[in-house]
Amino acid sequence: MTATNDAPDPSAPAQDRWQHIEDRLAAIELRIRDQSTAALTTLDTHLARLDALRRRLATQPWPPQGPDTPGSPDRRPCPSA
C-alpha cells in the first residue's frame, strides 16, 4: 500500500487486492449498521415523545383552561396598563 491513500499497491498479488476490497466492504457494512442503529434509536425517541404529547393533548380539555390562558378570569392586567 502507499503511504498517501488507502488504495492497494498495484504490484501486490491479486489475492491481496481482493482482500483489501473485502476488508473495506466489511468496514463499510459495520459503519452502515452502526449509523442505522443510531438513526433508529433517535427515531424511536422522537416517536415516543410525539406519542406522549398526543396522549397529553387527547386527555386535556380544549381550549386549555388555566391562569395563563388569555382571557381567563384569573388573568391579571399588565402593571403598565
C-alpha positions, 0 to 999 in steps of 0.5 A, a space after each residue: 500500500 502507499 503511504 498517501 491513500 488507502 488504495 492497494 499497491 498495484 504490484 501486490 498479488 491479486 489475492 491481496 487486492 481482493 482482500 483489501 476490497 473485502 476488508 473495506 466492504 466489511 468496514 463499510 457494512 459495520 459503519 452502515 449498521 452502526 449509523 442505522 442503529 443510531 438513526 433508529 434509536 433517535 427515531 424511536 425517541 422522537 416517536 415516543 415523545 410525539 406519542 406522549 404529547 398526543 396522549 397529553 393533548 387527547 386527555 386535556 380539555 380544549 381550549 386549555 383552561 388555566 391562569 395563563 390562558 388569555 382571557 381567563 378570569 384569573 388573568 391579571 392586567 399588565 402593571 403598565 396598563 
